[in-house]
Amino acid sequence: MEPTVGAVLMVGHFIVSIFGVQLGQPVIYSMPFQTMEQCAVYKAYLPVESVLDLEWKHHTKTQCFTLEQFQAMMAKQQPQKPTGTPEP
């Protein structure tokens, strides 16, 4: 039996100053899971916020998606080619 992907956990890491200024671009990645339940269990293990030092905090945002939701979201992110554009 071949393992299948039924859910995807998206994780975003953000570094923010006490003044609300974000340090650079966030790090965002996704992790596949067989079920939404497995995704929810793993999501619960991730920290939400931690203090790096006096000025900077690390925020982690997470969300579980079904595979279909994730694929639809990624399809929307693909650049749309205008109609009538010749192939290179």
VOVEXPA-557835 format. One record per atom (N, C-alpha, C, O): residue number from 1; residue in three letters; atom name; x, y, z. Coordinates in Angstrom, 1 decimal. Layout:
BEGIN
ATOM  resi  resn  name      c1      c2      c3
ATOM   NUM   ALA    CA       X       Y       Z
...
//
This chain:
BEGIN
ATOM  resi  resn  name      c1      c2      c3
ATOM     1   MET     N     0.8    -1.2     0.0
ATOM     1   MET    CA     0.0     0.0     0.0
ATOM     1   MET     C     0.9     1.2     0.0
ATOM     1   MET     O     1.8     1.4     0.8
ATOM     2   GLU     N     0.6     2.1    -0.9
ATOM     2   GLU    CA     1.4     3.4    -1.0
ATOM     2   GLU     C     0.8     4.5    -0.2
ATOM     2   GLU     O    -0.4     4.7    -0.2
ATOM     3   PRO     N     1.7     5.2     0.6
ATOM     3   PRO    CA     1.1     6.3     1.4
ATOM     3   PRO     C     0.6     7.4     0.6
ATOM     3   PRO     O     1.1     7.7    -0.5
ATOM     4   THR     N    -0.5     8.0     1.0
ATOM     4   THR    CA    -1.1     9.1     0.3
ATOM     4   THR     C    -1.1    10.4     1.1
ATOM     4   THR     O    -1.0    10.3     2.3
ATOM     5   VAL     N    -1.2    11.5     0.4
ATOM     5   VAL    CA    -1.3    12.8     1.1
ATOM     5   VAL     C    -2.8    13.2     1.1
ATOM     5   VAL     O    -3.4    13.3     0.1
ATOM     6   GLY     N    -3.3    13.4     2.3
ATOM     6   GLY    CA    -4.7    13.8     2.5
ATOM     6   GLY     C    -4.7    15.2     3.1
ATOM     6   GLY     O    -5.8    15.9     3.0
ATOM     7   ALA     N    -3.6    15.7     3.7
ATOM     7   ALA    CA    -3.6    17.0     4.3
ATOM     7   ALA     C    -2.2    17.6     4.2
ATOM     7   ALA     O    -1.2    16.9     4.1
ATOM     8   VAL     N    -2.2    18.9     4.3
ATOM     8   VAL    CA    -1.0    19.7     4.2
ATOM     8   VAL     C    -1.0    20.7     5.3
ATOM     8   VAL     O    -1.9    21.5     5.4
ATOM     9   LEU     N     0.1    20.8     6.0
ATOM     9   LEU    CA     0.3    21.8     7.1
ATOM     9   LEU     C     1.2    22.9     6.5
ATOM     9   LEU     O     2.3    22.6     6.1
ATOM    10   MET     N     0.7    24.1     6.5
ATOM    10   MET    CA     1.5    25.3     6.1
ATOM    10   MET     C     2.0    26.0     7.3
ATOM    10   MET     O     1.2    26.2     8.3
ATOM    11   VAL     N     3.3    26.3     7.4
ATOM    11   VAL    CA     3.9    26.9     8.5
ATOM    11   VAL     C     4.6    28.1     8.1
ATOM    11   VAL     O     5.3    28.2     7.1
ATOM    12   GLY     N     4.4    29.2     8.8
ATOM    12   GLY    CA     5.1    30.5     8.5
ATOM    12   GLY     C     5.8    31.0     9.7
ATOM    12   GLY     O     5.2    31.0    10.8
ATOM    13   HIS     N     7.1    31.3     9.6
ATOM    13   HIS    CA     7.9    31.9    10.7
ATOM    13   HIS     C     8.2    33.3    10.4
ATOM    13   HIS     O     8.6    33.7     9.3
ATOM    14   PHE     N     7.9    34.2    11.4
ATOM    14   PHE    CA     8.0    35.6    11.3
ATOM    14   PHE     C     8.9    36.1    12.5
ATOM    14   PHE     O     8.6    35.7    13.6
ATOM    15   ILE     N     9.8    37.0    12.2
ATOM    15   ILE    CA    10.6    37.7    13.3
ATOM    15   ILE     C    10.1    39.2    13.3
ATOM    15   ILE     O    10.2    39.9    12.3
ATOM    16   VAL     N     9.6    39.6    14.4
ATOM    16   VAL    CA     9.0    40.9    14.5
ATOM    16   VAL     C     9.6    41.7    15.7
ATOM    16   VAL     O     9.8    41.1    16.8
ATOM    17   SER     N     9.9    43.0    15.6
ATOM    17   SER    CA    10.4    43.8    16.6
ATOM    17   SER     C     9.3    44.2    17.6
ATOM    17   SER     O     8.1    44.1    17.3
ATOM    18   ILE     N     9.7    44.8    18.7
ATOM    18   ILE    CA     8.7    45.3    19.7
ATOM    18   ILE     C     8.0    46.5    19.1
ATOM    18   ILE     O     6.9    46.9    19.6
ATOM    19   PHE     N     8.5    47.1    18.0
ATOM    19   PHE    CA     7.8    48.2    17.3
ATOM    19   PHE     C     6.9    47.7    16.2
ATOM    19   PHE     O     6.3    48.5    15.5
ATOM    20   GLY     N     6.8    46.4    16.1
ATOM    20   GLY    CA     5.9    45.8    15.0
ATOM    20   GLY     C     6.5    45.8    13.7
ATOM    20   GLY     O     5.8    45.6    12.7
ATOM    21   VAL     N     7.8    45.9    13.6
ATOM    21   VAL    CA     8.5    45.9    12.3
ATOM    21   VAL     C     9.0    44.5    12.0
ATOM    21   VAL     O     9.7    43.9    12.8
ATOM    22   GLN     N     8.7    44.0    10.8
ATOM    22   GLN    CA     9.1    42.6    10.5
ATOM    22   GLN     C    10.5    42.6    10.0
ATOM    22   GLN     O    10.9    43.5     9.2
ATOM    23   LEU     N    11.3    41.7    10.4
ATOM    23   LEU    CA    12.7    41.5    10.0
ATOM    23   LEU     C    12.8    40.6     8.8
ATOM    23   LEU     O    12.6    39.4     8.9
ATOM    24   GLY     N    12.9    41.2     7.6
ATOM    24   GLY    CA    13.0    40.4     6.4
ATOM    24   GLY     C    11.8    39.7     6.0
ATOM    24   GLY     O    10.7    40.0     6.5
ATOM    25   GLN     N    11.9    38.8     5.1
ATOM    25   GLN    CA    10.8    38.0     4.6
ATOM    25   GLN     C    10.5    36.8     5.5
ATOM    25   GLN     O    11.4    36.3     6.1
ATOM    26   PRO     N     9.2    36.4     5.6
ATOM    26   PRO    CA     8.9    35.2     6.4
ATOM    26   PRO     C     9.4    34.0     5.8
ATOM    26   PRO     O     9.6    33.9     4.5
ATOM    27   VAL     N     9.6    32.9     6.6
ATOM    27   VAL    CA    10.0    31.6     6.0
ATOM    27   VAL     C     8.7    30.8     6.0
ATOM    27   VAL     O     8.1    30.6     7.1
ATOM    28   ILE     N     8.2    30.4     4.9
ATOM    28   ILE    CA     7.0    29.6     4.8
ATOM    28   ILE     C     7.3    28.3     4.1
ATOM    28   ILE     O     7.9    28.3     3.0
ATOM    29   TYR     N     6.8    27.2     4.7
ATOM    29   TYR    CA     6.9    25.9     4.0
ATOM    29   TYR     C     5.7    25.1     4.3
ATOM    29   TYR     O     4.9    25.4     5.2
ATOM    30   SER     N     5.6    23.9     3.6
ATOM    30   SER    CA     4.5    23.0     3.8
ATOM    30   SER     C     5.0    21.6     4.1
ATOM    30   SER     O     6.1    21.2     3.7
ATOM    31   MET     N     4.2    20.9     4.8
ATOM    31   MET    CA     4.5    19.5     5.2
ATOM    31   MET     C     3.3    18.6     4.9
ATOM    31   MET     O     2.2    18.9     5.3
ATOM    32   PRO     N     3.5    17.5     4.2
ATOM    32   PRO    CA     2.3    16.6     3.9
ATOM    32   PRO     C     2.0    15.6     5.0
ATOM    32   PRO     O     2.9    15.2     5.8
ATOM    33   PHE     N     0.8    15.3     5.2
ATOM    33   PHE    CA     0.3    14.3     6.1
ATOM    33   PHE     C    -0.7    13.4     5.5
ATOM    33   PHE     O    -1.4    13.8     4.5
ATOM    34   GLN     N    -0.9    12.2     6.0
ATOM    34   GLN    CA    -1.9    11.3     5.5
ATOM    34   GLN     C    -3.3    11.8     5.8
ATOM    34   GLN     O    -4.2    11.6     5.0
ATOM    35   THR     N    -3.5    12.3     7.0
ATOM    35   THR    CA    -4.9    12.7     7.4
ATOM    35   THR     C    -4.9    14.1     8.1
ATOM    35   THR     O    -3.8    14.6     8.5
ATOM    36   MET     N    -6.0    14.7     8.2
ATOM    36   MET    CA    -6.2    16.0     8.8
ATOM    36   MET     C    -5.9    15.9    10.3
ATOM    36   MET     O    -5.4    16.8    11.0
ATOM    37   GLU     N    -6.2    14.7    10.9
ATOM    37   GLU    CA    -6.0    14.5    12.3
ATOM    37   GLU     C    -4.5    14.5    12.6
ATOM    37   GLU     O    -4.1    15.1    13.6
ATOM    38   GLN     N    -3.7    13.8    11.8
ATOM    38   GLN    CA    -2.2    13.8    12.0
ATOM    38   GLN     C    -1.7    15.3    11.8
ATOM    38   GLN     O    -0.8    15.7    12.6
ATOM    39   CYS     N    -2.2    16.0    10.9
ATOM    39   CYS    CA    -1.8    17.4    10.7
ATOM    39   CYS     C    -2.1    18.2    12.0
ATOM    39   CYS     O    -1.3    19.0    12.4
ATOM    40   ALA     N    -3.3    18.1    12.5
ATOM    40   ALA    CA    -3.7    18.8    13.7
ATOM    40   ALA     C    -2.8    18.4    14.9
ATOM    40   ALA     O    -2.5    19.3    15.7
ATOM    41   VAL     N    -2.5    17.2    15.1
ATOM    41   VAL    CA    -1.6    16.8    16.2
ATOM    41   VAL     C    -0.3    17.4    16.1
ATOM    41   VAL     O     0.3    17.9    17.0
ATOM    42   TYR     N     0.3    17.4    14.9
ATOM    42   TYR    CA     1.7    17.9    14.7
ATOM    42   TYR     C     1.6    19.5    14.9
ATOM    42   TYR     O     2.5    20.0    15.4
ATOM    43   LYS     N     0.5    20.1    14.4
ATOM    43   LYS    CA     0.4    21.5    14.5
ATOM    43   LYS     C     0.4    22.0    16.0
ATOM    43   LYS     O     0.9    23.0    16.3
ATOM    44   ALA     N    -0.2    21.1    16.8
ATOM    44   ALA    CA    -0.2    21.5    18.3
ATOM    44   ALA     C     1.1    21.5    18.9
ATOM    44   ALA     O     1.3    22.1    20.0
ATOM    45   TYR     N     2.1    20.8    18.3
ATOM    45   TYR    CA     3.5    20.8    18.9
ATOM    45   TYR     C     4.3    22.0    18.6
ATOM    45   TYR     O     5.3    22.3    19.2
ATOM    46   LEU     N     3.9    22.7    17.6
ATOM    46   LEU    CA     4.7    23.9    17.1
ATOM    46   LEU     C     4.5    25.1    18.1
ATOM    46   LEU     O     3.3    25.3    18.5
ATOM    47   PRO     N     5.5    25.8    18.4
ATOM    47   PRO    CA     5.4    27.0    19.3
ATOM    47   PRO     C     4.6    28.1    18.5
ATOM    47   PRO     O     4.8    28.2    17.3
ATOM    48   VAL     N     3.9    28.9    19.2
ATOM    48   VAL    CA     3.2    30.0    18.6
ATOM    48   VAL     C     4.1    31.3    18.7
ATOM    48   VAL     O     4.1    32.0    17.7
ATOM    49   GLU     N     4.7    31.5    19.8
ATOM    49   GLU    CA     5.5    32.8    20.0
ATOM    49   GLU     C     6.6    32.5    21.0
ATOM    49   GLU     O     6.5    31.8    22.0
ATOM    50   SER     N     7.8    33.0    20.6
ATOM    50   SER    CA     8.9    32.9    21.6
ATOM    50   SER     C     9.7    34.2    21.5
ATOM    50   SER     O     9.8    34.8    20.4
ATOM    51   VAL     N    10.3    34.6    22.6
ATOM    51   VAL    CA    11.1    35.8    22.7
ATOM    51   VAL     C    12.6    35.5    22.4
ATOM    51   VAL     O    13.2    34.6    23.0
ATOM    52   LEU     N    13.1    36.2    21.4
ATOM    52   LEU    CA    14.5    35.9    21.0
ATOM    52   LEU     C    15.5    36.7    21.8
ATOM    52   LEU     O    16.5    36.3    22.3
ATOM    53   ASP     N    15.1    38.0    22.1
ATOM    53   ASP    CA    15.9    38.9    22.9
ATOM    53   ASP     C    15.0    40.0    23.3
ATOM    53   ASP     O    13.7    39.9    23.2
ATOM    54   LEU     N    15.5    41.0    23.9
ATOM    54   LEU    CA    14.7    42.2    24.4
ATOM    54   LEU     C    13.8    42.8    23.3
ATOM    54   LEU     O    12.7    43.2    23.6
ATOM    55   GLU     N    14.4    42.9    22.1
ATOM    55   GLU    CA    13.6    43.6    21.0
ATOM    55   GLU     C    12.9    42.6    20.1
ATOM    55   GLU     O    11.9    43.1    19.5
ATOM    56   TRP     N    13.3    41.4    19.8
ATOM    56   TRP    CA    12.8    40.6    18.8
ATOM    56   TRP     C    12.0    39.4    19.3
ATOM    56   TRP     O    12.3    38.8    20.3
ATOM    57   LYS     N    10.8    39.1    18.6
ATOM    57   LYS    CA    10.0    38.0    18.9
ATOM    57   LYS     C     9.9    37.1    17.7
ATOM    57   LYS     O     9.8    37.6    16.5
ATOM    58   HIS     N     9.7    35.8    17.9
ATOM    58   HIS    CA     9.5    34.9    16.8
ATOM    58   HIS     C     8.1    34.4    16.9
ATOM    58   HIS     O     7.7    33.8    17.9
ATOM    59   HIS     N     7.3    34.6    15.8
ATOM    59   HIS    CA     5.9    34.2    15.7
ATOM    59   HIS     C     5.8    33.1    14.7
ATOM    59   HIS     O     6.4    33.1    13.6
ATOM    60   THR     N     5.1    32.0    15.0
ATOM    60   THR    CA     4.8    30.9    14.1
ATOM    60   THR     C     3.3    30.9    13.9
ATOM    60   THR     O     2.5    30.8    14.8
ATOM    61   LYS     N     3.0    30.9    12.6
ATOM    61   LYS    CA     1.5    30.7    12.2
ATOM    61   LYS     C     1.4    29.4    11.4
ATOM    61   LYS     O     2.2    29.2    10.5
ATOM    62   THR     N     0.4    28.7    11.7
ATOM    62   THR    CA     0.2    27.4    11.1
ATOM    62   THR     C    -1.3    27.2    10.7
ATOM    62   THR     O    -2.2    27.8    11.3
ATOM    63   GLN     N    -1.5    26.4     9.6
ATOM    63   GLN    CA    -2.9    26.1     9.2
ATOM    63   GLN     C    -2.8    24.8     8.4
ATOM    63   GLN     O    -2.0    24.6     7.6
ATOM    64   CYS     N    -3.8    23.9     8.8
ATOM    64   CYS    CA    -3.9    22.6     8.0
ATOM    64   CYS     C    -4.9    22.8     6.9
ATOM    64   CYS     O    -6.0    23.5     7.0
ATOM    65   PHE     N    -4.6    22.2     5.7
ATOM    65   PHE    CA    -5.5    22.3     4.6
ATOM    65   PHE     C    -5.7    20.9     4.1
ATOM    65   PHE     O    -4.8    20.0     4.2
ATOM    66   THR     N    -6.8    20.6     3.4
ATOM    66   THR    CA    -6.9    19.3     2.7
ATOM    66   THR     C    -6.1    19.4     1.5
ATOM    66   THR     O    -5.7    20.5     1.1
ATOM    67   LEU     N    -5.7    18.3     0.9
ATOM    67   LEU    CA    -4.9    18.3    -0.3
ATOM    67   LEU     C    -5.6    19.2    -1.4
ATOM    67   LEU     O    -4.9    19.9    -2.1
ATOM    68   GLU     N    -6.9    19.0    -1.6
ATOM    68   GLU    CA    -7.6    19.8    -2.6
ATOM    68   GLU     C    -7.5    21.3    -2.4
ATOM    68   GLU     O    -7.3    22.0    -3.3
ATOM    69   GLN     N    -7.7    21.7    -1.1
ATOM    69   GLN    CA    -7.6    23.1    -0.8
ATOM    69   GLN     C    -6.2    23.6    -1.1
ATOM    69   GLN     O    -6.0    24.7    -1.6
ATOM    70   PHE     N    -5.2    22.9    -0.7
ATOM    70   PHE    CA    -3.8    23.3    -0.9
ATOM    70   PHE     C    -3.5    23.4    -2.4
ATOM    70   PHE     O    -2.9    24.4    -2.8
ATOM    71   GLN     N    -3.9    22.4    -3.2
ATOM    71   GLN    CA    -3.7    22.5    -4.6
ATOM    71   GLN     C    -4.4    23.6    -5.3
ATOM    71   GLN     O    -3.8    24.3    -6.2
ATOM    72   ALA     N    -5.6    23.9    -4.9
ATOM    72   ALA    CA    -6.3    25.1    -5.4
ATOM    72   ALA     C    -5.6    26.4    -5.1
ATOM    72   ALA     O    -5.5    27.3    -5.9
ATOM    73   MET     N    -5.1    26.5    -3.8
ATOM    73   MET    CA    -4.4    27.7    -3.4
ATOM    73   MET     C    -3.1    27.9    -4.2
ATOM    73   MET     O    -2.8    29.0    -4.6
ATOM    74   MET     N    -2.4    26.8    -4.4
ATOM    74   MET    CA    -1.2    26.9    -5.2
ATOM    74   MET     C    -1.4    27.2    -6.6
ATOM    74   MET     O    -0.7    27.9    -7.3
ATOM    75   ALA     N    -2.5    26.7    -7.2
ATOM    75   ALA    CA    -2.9    27.0    -8.6
ATOM    75   ALA     C    -3.2    28.5    -8.7
ATOM    75   ALA     O    -2.8    29.1    -9.8
ATOM    76   LYS     N    -3.8    29.1    -7.7
ATOM    76   LYS    CA    -4.1    30.6    -7.8
ATOM    76   LYS     C    -2.8    31.4    -7.7
ATOM    76   LYS     O    -2.7    32.5    -8.2
ATOM    77   GLN     N    -1.7    30.8    -7.1
ATOM    77   GLN    CA    -0.4    31.6    -7.0
ATOM    77   GLN     C     0.4    31.5    -8.3
ATOM    77   GLN     O     1.3    32.3    -8.4
ATOM    78   GLN     N     0.1    30.6    -9.2
ATOM    78   GLN    CA     0.8    30.5   -10.4
ATOM    78   GLN     C     0.5    31.8   -11.3
ATOM    78   GLN     O    -0.6    32.2   -11.4
ATOM    79   PRO     N     1.5    32.3   -11.9
ATOM    79   PRO    CA     1.3    33.5   -12.8
ATOM    79   PRO     C     0.4    33.1   -13.9
ATOM    79   PRO     O     0.6    32.1   -14.6
ATOM    80   GLN     N    -0.5    34.0   -14.2
ATOM    80   GLN    CA    -1.4    33.7   -15.3
ATOM    80   GLN     C    -0.8    34.3   -16.6
ATOM    80   GLN     O    -0.4    35.4   -16.7
ATOM    81   LYS     N    -0.8    33.4   -17.6
ATOM    81   LYS    CA    -0.3    33.9   -18.9
ATOM    81   LYS     C    -1.4    34.5   -19.7
ATOM    81   LYS     O    -2.5    33.9   -19.9
ATOM    82   PRO     N    -1.2    35.7   -20.2
ATOM    82   PRO    CA    -2.2    36.4   -21.0
ATOM    82   PRO     C    -2.6    35.5   -22.3
ATOM    82   PRO     O    -1.7    34.9   -22.9
ATOM    83   THR     N    -3.9    35.5   -22.6
ATOM    83   THR    CA    -4.3    34.8   -23.8
ATOM    83   THR     C    -3.7    35.5   -25.0
ATOM    83   THR     O    -3.6    36.7   -25.1
ATOM    84   GLY     N    -3.3    34.6   -26.0
ATOM    84   GLY    CA    -2.7    35.1   -27.2
ATOM    84   GLY     C    -1.2    35.4   -27.2
ATOM    84   GLY     O    -0.6    35.9   -28.1
ATOM    85   THR     N    -0.6    35.0   -26.0
ATOM    85   THR    CA     0.8    35.2   -25.9
ATOM    85   THR     C     1.5    34.0   -26.6
ATOM    85   THR     O     1.2    32.9   -26.3
ATOM    86   PRO     N     2.4    34.3   -27.5
ATOM    86   PRO    CA     3.1    33.3   -28.2
ATOM    86   PRO     C     4.1    32.5   -27.3
ATOM    86   PRO     O     4.6    33.0   -26.4
ATOM    87   GLU     N     4.3    31.2   -27.6
ATOM    87   GLU    CA     5.2    30.4   -26.9
ATOM    87   GLU     C     6.6    30.8   -27.2
ATOM    87   GLU     O     6.9    31.1   -28.4
ATOM    88   PRO     N     7.6    30.8   -26.3
ATOM    88   PRO    CA     9.0    31.1   -26.6
ATOM    88   PRO     C     9.6    30.1   -27.4
ATOM    88   PRO     O    10.8    30.2   -27.8
//
